[in-house]
């Protein structure tokens, strides 16, 4: 974010119960950050530090970091709280936590990857797309993001926007070969018991040169139990989307950093808050051939439970 020729960006805007943690960097060619003020009526105590080391922007100079921590009387957080950055030259640069948050999230890689996927669909003249697991859960129908395509929504549960009720592990039994120019799946792959089988099945219903986008999670709380099976880093995709399964990875991304800390503090985890996971993991890929591998195992052979029909979680 740029205000009055001063640039600043968040690394963290985190709430942990009644504690607020804000961390980022500030840069100006002609000024220095002096202090930070938060206009929060629920603040009990605060601690702030400015001009601290920040390894991510050393190219701009040393000691560009800032830190603000607040103990609050409520567990709720209003993102419209005002925050002011006061400089040595007497400037008061005001914004809100909401605007800082939106500015940081606008730089995430996975939405940019999704935009690129949309552009490629149009550029290639794609007409038919399969949305795997696209049920309008929590009233969100992502198939409407593709008004220029004939989208078929497949899900294991029925809903108002689901066209075919079925198991993603059996896609080729539900659709003819080469039915789709593209596939799309959002927040589903963590719930697939055998994603390697779904990759092969997906290939069989895609046309040669078809493209796909999968968005899932690398770090996220357990949900939809007992059908919460996997988390996916950006390295995962090489083991699933490769020449043997008939795919080429065009690009991949991870973002939306997550703190990973234990419930119980113990030796060996003294600085666990400096470790990080990523809520979002996405991959953009293309079909380059037919699969040379198979996994002839039925879901019913290994899973005896059913997917929970709930609107909570992801």
C-alpha positions as CSV (number, residue, x, y, z in Angstrom):
1,X,0.0,0.0,0.0
2,X,1.3,3.5,-0.9
3,X,0.2,6.6,1.0
4,X,1.9,10.0,0.5
5,X,5.0,8.3,-1.1
6,X,5.4,5.9,1.8
7,X,5.0,2.2,1.1
8,X,4.0,-0.4,3.7
9,X,2.8,-4.0,3.5
10,X,1.6,-6.6,6.0
11,X,3.1,-9.9,6.6
12,X,0.7,-10.8,9.4
13,X,-2.6,-9.5,10.7
14,X,-3.5,-12.2,13.1
15,X,-6.0,-12.7,16.0
16,X,-5.4,-15.3,18.6
17,X,-8.2,-15.3,21.1
18,X,-8.0,-11.8,22.7
19,X,-4.6,-10.9,21.2
20,X,-3.9,-9.0,18.0
21,X,-0.6,-9.4,16.2
22,X,0.4,-7.0,13.3
23,X,3.7,-7.4,11.5
24,X,5.0,-5.9,8.3
25,X,7.4,-3.4,6.7
26,X,7.5,0.3,6.0
27,X,9.6,2.2,3.4
28,X,10.1,5.8,2.4
29,X,13.0,7.4,0.6
30,X,12.9,10.5,2.7
31,X,11.3,9.5,6.0
32,X,11.4,6.9,8.8
33,X,8.6,5.3,10.8
34,X,8.5,6.7,14.3
35,X,5.5,4.9,15.9
36,X,2.2,3.1,15.3
37,X,-1.2,4.0,16.8
38,X,-4.3,1.8,16.8
39,X,-7.7,3.3,17.4
40,X,-9.2,0.3,19.1
41,X,-11.7,0.9,22.0
42,X,-11.2,-2.7,23.2
43,X,-7.5,-2.4,23.6
44,X,-6.2,-3.0,27.2
45,X,-2.4,-3.0,26.7
46,X,-0.2,-2.7,23.6
47,X,3.4,-3.1,22.6
48,X,5.0,-1.8,19.4
49,X,8.4,-1.8,17.8
50,X,9.5,0.0,14.6
51,X,12.6,0.0,12.5
52,X,13.3,-3.6,13.3
53,X,15.1,-6.1,11.0
54,X,13.0,-7.5,8.1
55,X,14.8,-9.9,5.9
56,X,12.2,-9.8,3.2
57,X,13.0,-6.3,2.0
58,X,16.7,-5.8,2.6
59,X,17.0,-4.6,-0.9
60,X,15.2,-1.4,0.3
61,X,17.6,-1.0,3.3
62,X,18.0,-2.2,6.8
63,X,15.5,-2.2,9.7
64,X,12.3,-1.7,7.6
65,X,10.1,-3.9,9.8
66,X,7.4,-3.0,12.3
67,X,5.5,-5.0,15.0
68,X,2.3,-4.2,16.9
69,X,0.8,-6.4,19.6
70,X,-2.4,-5.8,21.5
71,X,-4.2,-7.4,24.4
72,X,-7.9,-6.8,24.0
73,X,-11.1,-7.1,26.1
74,X,-13.0,-9.0,23.4
75,X,-12.4,-11.9,21.1
76,X,-14.2,-10.1,18.2
77,X,-12.2,-8.0,15.8
78,X,-13.6,-5.1,13.7
79,X,-11.5,-4.8,10.6
80,X,-12.6,-1.2,10.2
81,X,-10.5,-0.2,13.1
82,X,-8.2,2.7,12.1
83,X,-4.4,2.3,12.2
84,X,-2.0,5.2,11.9
85,X,1.7,5.2,10.9
86,X,3.5,8.2,12.4
87,X,6.8,9.3,10.8
88,X,9.8,11.2,11.9
89,X,8.9,14.1,9.6
90,X,5.5,14.5,11.3
91,X,3.3,12.7,8.8
92,X,0.3,10.7,10.0
93,X,-0.6,8.0,7.5
94,X,-4.0,6.5,8.3
95,X,-5.8,3.5,6.9
96,X,-7.8,0.6,8.3
97,X,-7.0,-3.0,9.2
98,X,-9.5,-4.0,6.4
99,X,-7.6,-2.0,3.8
100,X,-4.3,-3.4,4.9
101,X,-5.7,-6.9,4.8
102,X,-7.3,-6.5,1.4
103,X,-4.1,-5.0,0.0
104,X,-2.0,-8.0,1.2
105,X,-4.5,-10.6,0.0
106,X,-4.7,-8.9,-3.5
107,X,-1.1,-10.0,-3.9
108,X,-1.7,-13.7,-3.3
109,X,-0.7,-16.0,-6.1
110,X,-3.6,-18.4,-6.3
111,X,-6.2,-15.8,-7.4
112,X,-3.8,-14.7,-10.1
113,X,-3.5,-18.3,-11.1
114,X,-7.3,-18.6,-11.3
115,X,-7.4,-15.5,-13.4
116,X,-4.8,-16.9,-15.8
117,X,-6.9,-20.1,-16.0
118,X,-10.0,-18.1,-17.0
119,X,-8.0,-16.2,-19.7
120,X,-6.6,-19.5,-21.1
121,X,-10.1,-21.0,-21.3
122,X,-11.3,-18.1,-23.4
123,X,-8.1,-18.0,-25.5
124,X,-8.4,-21.7,-26.3
125,X,-12.1,-21.5,-27.1
126,X,-13.1,-24.1,-24.4
127,X,-16.7,-24.9,-24.4
128,X,-17.4,-27.7,-21.8
129,X,-16.0,-28.0,-18.3
130,X,-16.4,-30.5,-15.5
131,X,-16.6,-29.0,-12.0
132,X,-15.5,-31.8,-9.6
133,X,-17.2,-31.4,-6.2
134,X,-18.8,-28.1,-7.1
135,X,-21.9,-28.4,-5.0
136,X,-23.2,-25.0,-3.9
137,X,-22.1,-25.5,-0.4
138,X,-22.7,-22.5,1.9
139,X,-24.6,-21.0,-1.0
140,X,-21.5,-20.6,-3.1
141,X,-21.9,-21.8,-6.7
142,X,-18.5,-21.4,-8.3
143,X,-19.7,-22.7,-11.6
144,X,-21.3,-19.3,-12.1
145,X,-17.8,-17.9,-12.4
146,X,-17.6,-19.4,-15.9
147,X,-20.7,-18.0,-17.7
148,X,-19.0,-18.5,-21.1
149,X,-18.8,-22.3,-20.6
150,X,-21.2,-25.2,-20.4
151,X,-20.3,-26.4,-16.9
152,X,-21.3,-29.8,-15.5
153,X,-21.2,-30.0,-11.7
154,X,-20.4,-33.4,-10.3
155,X,-20.7,-34.0,-6.6
156,X,-21.1,-36.9,-4.2
157,X,-24.1,-35.2,-2.7
158,X,-27.2,-33.7,-4.4
159,X,-27.9,-30.0,-4.4
160,X,-29.6,-27.3,-6.4
161,X,-26.7,-26.8,-8.7
162,X,-25.4,-30.4,-9.0
163,X,-26.0,-31.9,-12.4
164,X,-24.6,-35.4,-11.7
165,X,-24.5,-37.1,-8.3
166,X,-21.5,-39.5,-8.2
167,X,-18.1,-40.4,-6.9
168,X,-15.1,-38.5,-8.4
169,X,-13.2,-41.8,-8.2
170,X,-15.5,-43.2,-10.9
171,X,-15.7,-40.2,-13.3
172,X,-15.1,-42.3,-16.4
173,X,-18.1,-44.4,-15.6
174,X,-20.3,-41.3,-15.4
175,X,-19.2,-39.5,-18.6
176,X,-18.1,-40.6,-22.1
177,X,-14.4,-40.3,-23.0
178,X,-13.1,-36.9,-24.0
179,X,-16.3,-35.1,-22.9
180,X,-14.6,-31.9,-21.5
181,X,-12.2,-29.2,-22.6
182,X,-11.4,-28.4,-19.0
183,X,-11.8,-29.5,-15.4
184,X,-12.0,-27.4,-12.2
185,X,-12.1,-28.3,-8.5
186,X,-12.1,-26.0,-5.5
187,X,-11.6,-27.2,-1.8
188,X,-12.4,-30.8,-2.7
189,X,-9.1,-32.7,-3.1
190,X,-8.5,-32.9,0.6
191,X,-11.6,-35.0,0.8
192,X,-10.6,-37.5,-1.9
193,X,-9.5,-40.9,-0.4
194,X,-7.5,-41.8,-3.5
195,X,-6.6,-38.6,-5.4
196,X,-4.2,-40.6,-7.6
197,X,-7.2,-42.6,-8.9
198,X,-9.2,-39.4,-9.5
199,X,-6.3,-38.0,-11.6
200,X,-6.5,-41.0,-14.0
201,X,-10.3,-40.9,-14.1
202,X,-10.2,-37.1,-14.8
203,X,-7.8,-37.7,-17.7
204,X,-10.1,-40.2,-19.4
205,X,-12.9,-37.7,-19.7
206,X,-10.8,-34.7,-20.9
207,X,-10.0,-33.9,-24.5
208,X,-6.3,-33.8,-25.6
209,X,-4.9,-30.4,-24.8
210,X,-7.6,-29.8,-22.2
211,X,-6.6,-27.7,-19.1
212,X,-7.5,-27.8,-15.5
213,X,-7.2,-26.0,-12.2
214,X,-7.3,-27.6,-8.8
215,X,-7.3,-25.4,-5.7
216,X,-7.1,-27.1,-2.3
217,X,-5.2,-26.7,1.0
218,X,-1.7,-27.3,2.4
219,X,-2.5,-26.2,6.0
220,X,-6.1,-26.1,7.4
221,X,-7.9,-27.4,10.4
222,X,-9.5,-30.8,10.2
223,X,-13.1,-30.7,8.8
224,X,-15.8,-32.9,7.4
225,X,-14.6,-35.8,9.4
226,X,-14.1,-38.6,8.8
227,X,-13.6,-37.6,5.2
228,X,-10.6,-35.4,5.6
229,X,-7.7,-37.4,4.1
230,X,-4.9,-35.2,2.7
231,X,-3.1,-31.8,2.5
232,X,-1.2,-30.7,-0.6
233,X,2.0,-28.7,-0.9
234,X,3.1,-27.3,-4.2
235,X,5.5,-30.2,-4.5
236,X,2.7,-32.7,-4.3
237,X,1.5,-32.1,-7.8
238,X,4.5,-33.6,-9.4
239,X,3.5,-37.0,-8.0
240,X,0.0,-36.7,-9.4
241,X,0.2,-34.7,-12.6
242,X,3.0,-36.1,-14.7
243,X,3.7,-37.9,-18.0
244,X,2.6,-41.3,-16.5
245,X,-0.9,-39.8,-15.6
246,X,-1.0,-37.9,-18.9
247,X,-0.5,-34.4,-17.7
248,X,1.9,-31.4,-17.8
249,X,2.0,-28.8,-15.0
250,X,1.8,-25.3,-16.4
251,X,2.1,-23.4,-13.1
252,X,1.4,-23.8,-9.4
253,X,1.1,-21.6,-6.3
254,X,0.8,-21.6,-2.5
255,X,-0.3,-18.6,-0.4
256,X,-2.3,-17.4,2.6
257,X,0.3,-18.2,5.2
258,X,-0.8,-19.9,8.4
259,X,0.8,-20.0,11.8
260,X,1.4,-23.6,13.0
261,X,1.8,-23.8,16.8
262,X,1.2,-26.6,19.3
263,X,-1.7,-26.4,21.8
264,X,0.9,-27.4,24.5
265,X,4.2,-25.6,24.6
266,X,7.1,-28.0,25.0
267,X,10.8,-28.3,24.4
268,X,11.7,-28.3,20.7
269,X,8.8,-26.0,19.9
270,X,10.1,-22.8,21.6
271,X,9.8,-20.8,18.4
272,X,7.1,-22.7,16.5
273,X,5.3,-19.5,15.6
274,X,8.0,-18.8,13.1
275,X,7.1,-21.9,11.1
276,X,4.4,-21.5,8.5
277,X,1.9,-23.4,6.4
278,X,-0.2,-22.2,3.5
279,X,-4.0,-22.4,3.4
280,X,-4.1,-22.3,-0.4
281,X,-2.3,-24.7,-2.8
282,X,-3.3,-24.6,-6.5
283,X,-2.1,-26.2,-9.7
284,X,-2.8,-25.3,-13.4
285,X,-2.2,-28.2,-15.8
286,X,-2.8,-29.5,-19.3
287,X,-3.6,-33.0,-20.7
288,X,-0.7,-34.1,-22.9
289,X,-1.5,-37.8,-23.3
290,X,-3.5,-40.8,-22.0
291,X,-2.6,-42.3,-18.7
292,X,-0.1,-45.2,-18.6
293,X,-1.1,-46.1,-15.0
294,X,-4.2,-47.2,-13.2
295,X,-5.5,-47.9,-9.7
296,X,-8.2,-50.5,-9.9
297,X,-9.5,-50.0,-6.3
298,X,-13.0,-49.1,-5.5
299,X,-13.7,-46.6,-2.9
300,X,-16.2,-49.0,-1.2
301,X,-13.3,-51.5,-0.9
302,X,-11.4,-49.2,1.5
303,X,-13.9,-46.7,3.0
304,X,-17.0,-47.8,4.9
305,X,-18.1,-44.4,6.0
306,X,-20.1,-41.8,4.0
307,X,-19.2,-38.1,3.3
308,X,-21.0,-36.0,6.0
309,X,-23.8,-33.8,4.7
310,X,-23.0,-30.6,6.4
311,X,-22.7,-27.0,5.4
312,X,-19.9,-26.2,7.8
313,X,-16.2,-25.9,7.1
314,X,-14.6,-25.9,3.6
